[in-house]
Amino acid sequence: MNNSNISNAPKVLFLSHGGGPMPLLGDVGHKELVANLKTMSERIGKPSAMIVISAHWEANCPIITSAAQPTLVYDFRGFPPESYQIEYPAPGNPLLASKIHALLNKYGLGAELDGQRGFDHGLFVPLKIMYPKADIPCVQVSLVNTLDPRQHIRIGQALSELRHENLLIVGSGFTFHNMRAFFSPPDVEVQNMNESFEAWLIDTCSNRDIDEQERTHRFENWQQAPFARYCHPREEHLLPLHVCYGVSQRACSQVFELRVLGKKASAYIW
């Protein structure tokens, strides 16, 4: 990351966003997550704008929401009727979207603008807890469906060049995402696999004795981590963290450890 004009560089947050709308429905298994999101918003303060990379949007290239007043995408099924009446009328930011578009294309990433797509639950569920007034302009950026870790680090490197006063870049994913495990009886072996991967991830994100070449190597080769593929049978919920690291390219400043539906998860601030 270019350290010039560092005071105006984006703040960066990776959060574990939980299961669908459950954090907003009073689910006891998400109690720690809700408290964690509130704590992080207090630590960060109120940004002037947010860019959110959600695990719930994949495309052939990076796509950027550019509507001035995006709708919501209720991209979950099987939840109570009130789940589909959640509101989060945060405005978009077409000018910021255009800047993102230009930077991603400067990096050869073939980005596109989308003036029709709304915000999915990877954005509106955690942000409704963190910033409930919905008065902060938001832009959402998709993952690329190659799921290539290097490509997502590069997206972050492009975003690191943004200079926008008090900007927050949010990676919205989940550090554990084995859906079958969430709804299986407690198991000591599963707990060990979950916690071993978390220990590796926390060390990778926070250990200041690791140089950035080694840290980048770890992110690019995350599948070599202990029980990586058990914790992430498919990696879309981890890749927003790669984007966050691409923006920051240094050890995080704060780690948050929590349990969600009985499984260990984590979140990070840079």
C-alpha positions in Angstrom: 0.0 0.0 0.0 1.2 3.5 -0.8 1.9 5.2 2.5 1.7 8.7 1.1 -1.4 10.6 2.2 -2.0 7.8 4.7 -4.3 9.9 6.9 -6.8 9.9 4.0 -6.4 6.2 3.3 -9.5 4.0 3.7 -10.2 2.3 7.0 -10.7 -1.5 6.5 -13.0 -4.0 8.3 -13.6 -7.7 7.8 -16.7 -9.0 9.5 -18.4 -12.3 9.9 -22.0 -11.6 9.1 -23.9 -14.7 10.3 -26.7 -16.7 8.8 -29.1 -14.8 6.5 -31.3 -12.4 8.4 -30.9 -14.3 11.7 -28.8 -11.5 13.5 -31.8 -9.2 13.0 -34.4 -11.7 14.3 -33.1 -12.0 17.9 -31.6 -15.5 17.3 -29.7 -16.5 20.4 -27.0 -18.2 18.4 -26.1 -14.7 16.9 -26.0 -12.8 20.2 -22.2 -12.5 20.3 -22.2 -11.5 16.6 -24.7 -8.7 17.2 -22.6 -7.4 20.2 -19.4 -7.7 18.1 -20.9 -5.6 15.3 -22.0 -2.9 17.7 -18.6 -2.8 19.3 -16.8 -2.5 16.0 -18.9 0.4 14.9 -18.1 2.1 18.1 -14.4 1.6 17.6 -14.5 2.7 14.0 -16.8 5.7 14.3 -19.2 6.9 11.6 -17.6 6.9 8.1 -18.6 9.3 5.4 -19.1 6.4 2.9 -18.8 2.7 2.8 -17.7 0.2 0.1 -18.9 -3.3 0.9 -17.5 -6.5 -0.7 -20.2 -9.2 0.0 -19.8 -12.9 -0.2 -23.3 -13.1 -1.6 -22.6 -11.5 -5.0 -20.4 -13.2 -7.7 -20.0 -12.1 -11.3 -17.7 -12.7 -14.3 -15.9 -9.5 -13.4 -16.0 -7.0 -10.5 -19.3 -5.2 -10.7 -20.1 -2.0 -8.8 -23.5 -0.8 -7.8 -24.0 2.7 -9.2 -27.6 3.6 -8.4 -28.3 6.7 -6.3 -31.0 4.9 -4.3 -30.4 1.1 -4.4 -33.2 -1.3 -3.5 -32.6 -4.4 -1.3 -32.1 -7.9 -2.5 -33.6 -10.5 -0.2 -31.3 -13.2 -1.2 -32.3 -15.8 1.3 -35.1 -18.4 1.6 -37.1 -20.2 4.2 -37.2 -17.4 6.9 -40.2 -15.8 8.6 -42.2 -13.2 6.6 -40.7 -10.3 8.6 -37.3 -11.2 7.1 -38.6 -9.9 3.7 -39.8 -6.7 5.1 -36.5 -5.5 6.5 -35.6 -2.0 5.4 -32.3 -0.3 5.1 -32.7 2.7 2.8 -29.0 3.7 2.7 -28.2 5.9 -0.4 -25.8 4.9 -3.0 -22.9 7.0 -4.2 -22.6 7.1 -8.0 -19.5 9.4 -8.0 -17.7 7.0 -5.7 -18.8 4.0 -7.8 -17.3 5.7 -10.9 -14.0 6.2 -9.0 -13.9 2.5 -8.0 -14.7 1.6 -11.6 -11.8 3.6 -12.9 -9.3 2.2 -10.4 -10.3 -1.4 -11.0 -9.9 -1.0 -14.7 -6.6 0.8 -14.2 -5.5 -2.5 -12.6 -6.8 -4.4 -15.6 -9.7 -6.0 -13.8 -12.4 -5.4 -16.4 -14.9 -3.9 -13.9 -18.4 -2.8 -14.8 -21.0 -0.5 -13.3 -24.6 -1.7 -12.5 -27.2 0.9 -12.0 -30.0 -1.6 -11.3 -28.8 -4.1 -8.7 -29.6 -3.5 -5.0 -27.8 -4.2 -1.8 -27.8 -7.9 -0.7 -28.0 -9.2 2.9 -24.2 -9.3 3.1 -24.5 -5.5 3.3 -27.9 -4.6 4.9 -27.9 -7.2 7.7 -24.6 -6.2 9.4 -24.9 -2.5 8.6 -28.4 -2.3 10.0 -26.9 -3.4 13.3 -23.8 -1.2 13.0 -25.3 1.9 11.5 -29.0 1.6 12.0 -29.9 5.1 10.7 -29.0 4.0 7.1 -27.7 7.5 6.4 -24.2 6.6 5.2 -23.8 6.3 1.4 -22.9 2.7 0.3 -21.4 1.1 -2.8 -21.3 -2.7 -3.1 -18.6 -4.5 -5.1 -19.0 -8.1 -6.3 -16.6 -11.0 -6.0 -15.3 -12.6 -9.2 -16.6 -16.1 -9.8 -13.2 -17.5 -10.6 -12.8 -17.4 -6.8 -9.1 -16.8 -7.4 -7.4 -15.5 -4.2 -4.8 -13.5 -6.1 -7.4 -11.7 -8.1 -9.3 -10.7 -5.0 -6.1 -9.4 -3.3 -5.5 -7.4 -6.5 -9.0 -5.9 -6.2 -8.1 -4.7 -2.7 -4.8 -3.3 -4.0 -6.8 -1.2 -6.5 -9.2 0.0 -3.8 -6.2 1.0 -1.6 -5.6 3.9 -4.0 -8.9 5.5 -3.2 -8.7 8.8 -1.4 -12.0 9.7 0.1 -12.3 11.4 3.5 -13.3 8.9 6.2 -14.0 6.0 3.9 -14.6 2.5 5.3 -14.1 -0.6 3.2 -16.0 -3.6 4.5 -15.4 -7.2 3.7 -18.6 -9.0 4.6 -18.1 -12.8 4.8 -17.7 -15.5 7.4 -14.5 -17.1 8.7 -16.3 -20.5 9.1 -18.8 -21.5 6.5 -19.5 -25.2 6.6 -23.3 -25.2 6.6 -23.8 -28.8 7.5 -21.6 -28.4 10.6 -23.7 -25.4 11.8 -26.8 -27.7 12.1 -25.1 -30.9 13.3 -24.8 -31.9 17.0 -21.7 -30.7 18.9 -18.6 -32.7 18.0 -15.1 -32.5 19.5 -13.5 -33.2 16.1 -15.4 -30.5 14.4 -14.6 -28.1 17.1 -10.9 -28.9 16.8 -11.0 -28.4 13.0 -12.8 -25.1 13.4 -10.5 -23.8 16.1 -7.3 -24.9 14.3 -8.3 -23.0 11.1 -9.2 -20.0 13.2 -5.9 -20.0 15.0 -4.1 -20.1 11.6 -6.3 -17.2 10.3 -5.8 -15.0 13.3 -2.1 -15.5 13.2 -2.0 -14.8 9.5 -4.0 -11.6 9.9 -2.4 -10.2 13.1 1.1 -11.6 13.6 3.5 -8.6 13.1 6.5 -10.8 13.0 5.3 -12.1 9.6 6.7 -10.1 6.6 4.2 -9.1 3.9 5.7 -11.5 1.4 4.9 -14.4 3.7 1.5 -13.0 4.7 0.6 -12.7 1.0 1.8 -16.2 0.4 -0.5 -17.5 3.1 -3.5 -15.7 1.8 -2.8 -16.9 -1.8 -2.4 -20.5 -0.6 -5.0 -20.5 2.2 -6.1 -24.0 1.2 -2.9 -25.3 2.8 -4.1 -24.0 6.2 -5.2 -26.6 8.8 -8.7 -28.0 7.8 -9.2 -25.2 5.4 -11.5 -27.1 3.1 -13.6 -28.4 5.9 -14.1 -24.8 7.2 -14.7 -23.5 3.7 -16.0 -26.2 1.3 -16.4 -23.2 -1.1 -14.4 -20.1 -0.5 -16.7 -17.3 -1.3 -17.2 -16.3 2.4 -13.4 -16.1 2.9 -12.6 -14.0 -0.2 -13.8 -10.7 1.1 -11.0 -11.0 3.6 -8.5 -11.3 0.7 -9.9 -8.0 -0.6 -9.4 -6.4 2.8 -5.8 -7.6 3.0 -5.2 -6.3 -0.5 -6.3 -2.9 0.6 -4.2 -2.9 3.8 -1.2 -5.1 3.1 -0.2 -5.2 6.7 -1.1 -6.9 10.0 -4.5 -5.9 11.3 -4.7 -3.6 14.3 -7.5 -5.5 16.1 -8.9 -9.0 16.2 -12.3 -9.9 17.5 -13.1 -13.5 18.4 -16.7 -14.7 18.8 -19.0 -17.7 18.5 -21.8 -17.9 16.0 -24.3 -20.8 16.1 -21.7 -22.6 18.3 -18.8 -22.2 16.0 -15.8 -20.0 16.4 -15.5 -17.0 14.1 -13.4 -13.8 13.9 -13.4 -10.3 12.6 -10.6 -7.8 11.9 -10.0 -4.1 11.8 -7.0 -2.4 10.0 
